[in-house]
Amino acid sequence: MKTQGLKKFAAVLSVILFASALPALGQQLVPTPGIPTTGFHGLDDYRAKRIAVFTDDFGQLSRYRDANSALPPPGDENRVVFFGDSITDIWKLADYFPGKPYVNRGIGGQTTPQMLVRFREDVIDLHPKVVIVLAGTNDIAGNTGPMTNKEIENNYATMAELAEVHGIHMVFASVLPVHNYTDKSKDFFAQRPPARILELNAWLRDYCARNDLVYLDYFSALVDDKGLLKKDLADDGLHPNAAGFKIMAPLAEAAAVKAITNKP
């Protein structure tokens, strides 16, 4: 029995070592055992490294648990929660909104299902006047598995309904454009077809209009004449650099003010 067990272990280890060597050898990708391949090595590697998150803390509630506990009640201030994925996570809000009661609750790589899991802890329980939701690009990429636009839209709508119940003004930001102008941008671009981004943004714009919500149009401010993200605004074709955030900041602030002043 011990010999058979050792043989099984050796076989599994061989598969893992072989799969990890394939990218260097330029051979066809083999998925990590138990995880279907996406066709993109970088995304496959990301998903494999997130197994503990997906199984133990899907929404990553632990990320901001201490920060939320330490955050004092907002008082009379117009607290705004920026809620999203890595684009929000890397945004140093204090540099762009000095002195503003703006709270960053972005988590890199997250999709809308994960954001729904933590919406109460990271938004509702912080009692903001406004939440600015920037999400969807990782859903398109399939970070937590394949998703249809309808499934993404349902998650947007659920967040909006939760915010309304709790008296929080909702701002939906458009999904940002992407580009493939640099080598490091190729995979991100291939995972996020521009047509799907346009479809989601059209839905968001219409949903906001029908439900008296504020639509924050980052897309139009960042897109070039080819329909892609302007090259000088993101080195990797996805995440804005300082120049990109400099364009986004006044748009976000104007959207937050509009959300507050246009509603009782």
C-alpha positions in Angstrom: 0.0 0.0 0.0 2.8 2.4 0.8 4.5 1.7 -2.5 1.3 2.4 -4.4 0.8 5.7 -2.5 4.3 6.8 -3.3 3.8 6.0 -7.0 0.6 8.1 -7.1 2.3 11.0 -5.4 5.2 10.8 -7.8 2.8 10.8 -10.8 0.9 13.9 -9.5 4.2 15.7 -8.8 5.4 14.9 -12.3 2.3 16.4 -13.8 2.7 19.6 -11.8 6.4 20.0 -12.6 5.8 19.3 -16.3 3.0 21.9 -16.4 5.1 24.5 -14.7 7.9 24.0 -17.3 5.7 24.3 -20.4 5.7 28.1 -20.7 9.5 28.2 -20.8 9.5 25.4 -23.4 6.9 27.1 -25.5 4.6 24.1 -25.5 0.9 23.8 -25.1 -0.5 24.9 -21.8 -1.6 22.2 -19.3 -4.0 23.4 -16.6 -3.3 23.0 -12.9 -5.0 19.8 -11.8 -8.7 20.7 -10.9 -8.6 24.1 -12.6 -9.8 24.4 -16.2 -7.4 26.3 -18.4 -8.4 29.7 -19.7 -6.0 29.6 -22.6 -3.9 32.4 -21.1 -0.9 31.3 -19.1 -0.9 34.5 -16.9 -4.5 34.1 -16.0 -4.1 30.4 -15.4 -1.2 31.1 -13.1 -3.2 33.8 -11.3 -6.2 31.5 -10.7 -3.9 28.7 -9.5 -2.4 31.0 -6.9 -5.8 32.1 -5.7 -7.1 28.7 -4.7 -6.8 29.6 -1.0 -8.9 32.7 -1.6 -11.5 31.0 -3.7 -11.9 28.3 -1.1 -11.3 30.0 2.3 -12.3 33.7 1.8 -14.0 34.1 -1.5 -14.9 37.8 -1.0 -11.6 38.5 0.9 -13.5 39.9 3.9 -10.2 39.7 5.8 -8.6 42.4 3.6 -10.3 45.4 5.2 -11.6 43.9 8.4 -9.2 45.8 10.7 -9.4 49.0 8.7 -13.2 48.9 8.8 -13.2 48.4 12.6 -10.8 51.4 13.0 -12.8 53.7 10.7 -14.8 56.2 12.8 -18.4 57.0 12.0 -18.7 59.6 9.2 -20.5 62.3 11.2 -21.6 65.1 8.9 -19.0 64.5 6.3 -19.9 63.3 2.8 -18.0 60.0 2.9 -17.5 58.3 -0.4 -16.4 54.7 -0.8 -14.5 53.8 -3.9 -15.4 50.2 -4.4 -13.7 48.0 -7.1 -10.9 45.9 -8.3 -7.2 46.5 -8.8 -7.8 49.8 -10.7 -9.3 51.1 -7.5 -6.9 49.3 -5.2 -3.8 50.9 -6.7 -5.4 54.4 -6.7 -3.8 56.5 -4.0 -6.9 58.6 -3.2 -5.1 60.9 -0.8 -2.8 62.1 -3.6 -5.7 63.1 -5.9 -8.4 64.1 -3.3 -6.4 65.7 -0.4 -8.5 66.2 2.7 -11.5 64.5 1.2 -13.3 61.8 3.3 -12.8 59.3 0.5 -12.3 55.6 1.4 -10.6 53.1 -0.8 -12.1 49.6 -0.8 -10.6 48.1 -3.9 -9.2 44.6 -4.1 -7.0 43.6 -7.0 -8.3 40.9 -9.3 -11.9 40.9 -7.9 -15.0 40.2 -9.9 -18.6 41.3 -9.1 -19.5 38.1 -7.4 -16.7 38.6 -4.9 -17.6 42.3 -4.5 -21.2 41.3 -3.7 -19.9 39.0 -0.9 -18.2 42.0 0.8 -20.6 44.7 -0.1 -22.1 44.9 3.4 -18.8 45.0 5.3 -16.9 47.3 2.9 -19.7 49.6 1.9 -23.0 49.4 3.8 -21.4 49.2 7.3 -19.2 52.2 6.6 -22.3 54.5 6.1 -21.1 56.5 3.1 -23.2 59.1 1.4 -21.9 57.7 -2.0 -20.4 54.5 -3.4 -18.5 54.6 -6.7 -18.5 51.1 -8.2 -15.8 50.4 -10.8 -16.1 46.7 -11.7 -16.6 44.3 -14.6 -13.3 44.1 -16.4 -12.2 41.0 -14.4 -15.6 39.4 -15.0 -15.1 39.7 -18.7 -11.6 38.2 -18.3 -13.0 35.3 -16.3 -10.9 35.7 -13.1 -13.4 33.6 -11.1 -14.7 31.7 -14.1 -16.6 32.4 -17.3 -19.4 34.9 -16.9 -22.0 36.2 -19.3 -22.9 39.9 -19.6 -26.3 39.1 -18.1 -24.7 37.6 -15.0 -22.5 40.7 -14.6 -25.4 43.0 -15.1 -27.4 41.1 -12.4 -24.6 41.7 -10.0 -24.5 45.4 -10.8 -28.3 45.6 -10.2 -28.0 43.8 -6.9 -25.4 46.2 -5.6 -27.6 49.2 -6.7 -30.6 47.7 -4.9 -28.6 47.1 -1.7 -27.3 50.7 -1.8 -30.8 52.1 -2.3 -32.2 50.1 0.7 -29.5 51.6 2.9 -29.8 55.2 1.7 -26.5 55.2 -0.2 -26.2 57.1 -3.5 -24.9 54.8 -6.2 -22.5 55.9 -8.9 -21.6 53.3 -11.6 -18.4 53.9 -13.4 -17.9 52.6 -16.9 -15.6 49.7 -17.6 -12.3 51.2 -18.8 -11.1 50.7 -22.3 -8.0 48.5 -22.8 -5.1 48.6 -25.3 -2.6 46.2 -26.9 0.1 48.7 -27.8 2.8 47.1 -25.6 4.1 43.6 -25.2 2.9 43.5 -21.6 -0.7 44.5 -22.6 -1.3 41.7 -25.1 -2.8 39.1 -22.7 -4.9 41.7 -20.8 -6.3 42.9 -24.1 -7.1 39.4 -25.4 -8.9 38.5 -22.3 -11.2 41.6 -22.5 -12.8 42.0 -26.0 -13.6 45.7 -26.6 -17.0 44.7 -27.9 -18.0 43.3 -24.5 -16.8 46.4 -22.7 -18.9 48.5 -25.0 -21.9 46.3 -24.4 -21.6 46.5 -20.6 -21.1 50.2 -20.7 -24.2 50.7 -22.8 -26.2 48.6 -20.3 -24.8 50.6 -17.4 -25.6 53.9 -19.0 -29.1 52.8 -19.7 -29.6 51.2 -16.2 -28.5 54.4 -14.6 -30.8 56.5 -16.7 -33.8 54.3 -15.9 -33.1 54.2 -12.2 -32.0 57.8 -11.6 -28.4 56.8 -10.8 -25.2 58.6 -11.8 -23.2 57.1 -14.6 -19.5 58.0 -14.4 -18.1 57.9 -18.0 -14.4 57.2 -17.6 -14.4 55.4 -20.9 -15.0 58.4 -23.1 -12.2 60.4 -21.4 -9.6 57.7 -21.7 -10.3 56.2 -25.2 -8.4 57.0 -28.3 -9.5 57.3 -31.9 -9.1 53.5 -32.4 -11.5 52.7 -29.6 -8.7 51.6 -27.3 -7.2 53.0 -24.1 -4.7 55.8 -24.9 -1.3 54.3 -24.9 0.3 56.8 -22.6 -2.3 56.3 -19.8 -1.5 52.6 -19.0 1.8 50.7 -19.6 0.1 47.3 -19.3 -3.0 48.3 -21.3 -5.3 47.9 -18.3 -4.2 49.8 -15.2 -4.1 53.6 -15.4 -0.9 55.3 -14.5 -0.6 58.7 -12.8 -1.7 60.4 -16.0 -4.7 58.2 -16.2 -5.8 58.8 -12.7 -5.3 62.5 -13.1 -8.0 62.4 -15.8 -10.3 60.2 -13.8 -10.1 62.1 -10.5 -12.1 65.2 -11.4 -14.7 63.0 -13.1 -15.1 60.9 -10.0 -15.4 64.0 -7.7 -18.0 65.6 -10.0 -20.0 62.3 -10.1 -20.0 62.1 -6.3 -21.2 65.7 -5.9 -23.9 65.0 -8.5 -25.1 61.9 -6.7 -25.5 63.8 -3.5 -27.1 67.0 -4.8 -29.5 65.4 -7.2 -31.1 63.3 -4.5 -32.8 64.1 -1.2 
